[in-house]
Amino acid sequence: LVTLGYGARLVSVRANPEARERGFDASAMIEQLKGEMKNAVESGGGHDVAASIKVNKGFGKIVLKWVSDWIEKLD
C-alpha cells in the first residue's frame, strides 16, 4: 500500500512495509524525480517509506502523475 497526499504545491508519500519489500524507496524516487524534472521540484526528502515533495508552481499535477507512474512500475 502506498498512499499519496496532494496539494497545489505538495505531494506527500507514505508506504507500508510490503511496498518497501517490493522495491518502494521514497528517497530514491525523489532523487530520480529531481534528476528527470529539475524545474519541477523545489525541495523534497524523507526516508524510505515516507517523504514529501514541494513542487514549483504549476507542476503539482505533473509531479503527482510522475510519482504515480513510478509506483505502478514496481514489482
N, C-alpha and C positions, 0 to 999 in steps of 0.2 A: 504494500500500500504506500503510495506517495500522494501527499496532499499538497495542493498549490493554493496559495492565497494571492490575490491580485488587487492592486490599486493602480491608479493612473501612473505612478512612478515607482512602484514597488512590486516585486514578485518574491513571495516567501515560499520556502520548500521545506517539508518535513517528511521523513520516510521511516518506515518500521524496519526492524531487523531483517525480515525476509527480503525486502527490497535491497538492503545492503548486501545480503548474500548473493543476490542476482546481479550485482555489479554497480548498484547505485552509489555514487560518491559525489555529494553536493560540491565539495571543494574542487574536485577535478572538473566537474561540469562547469562551474563558474570560470575557472581558468580557461577552459576551451571556449566558452562563450566570449570572454574578454578578447581572446585571440581572433575569433571569427567576426565579432561585431564591435570593433574598437570604439566606434562613435555612439553606440547604444548604451553602454554601461558606465554609470558614474562611479559606482563602487559596489562591492559585493564581497561576501565572505561568510564564514561559518565553519562547520565541521562536516564530517562525512554524511550525517543523516539530517542535518538541519542548517539552513542558510537563508540569507536574504540578499536580494539584488536590487540596488537602487538604480533605476534607469533614467536616461536623459529624456526630456520632454518629447513626446511624440513616438517613443519607442516601446511603450508598455505592452501593447498587443503583439508587436513583433517579437519581443523577448519572450513573452508568455508562450507564443507558438513555438519558438525555438526550443524552449525548455521542455514543453510537452512532447515535441518530436524526439528530442534526445532521450526522454524517459521511455517512449514507445520502442526505441531501438534496443533496450536492454533485453537480455535473455529471459 
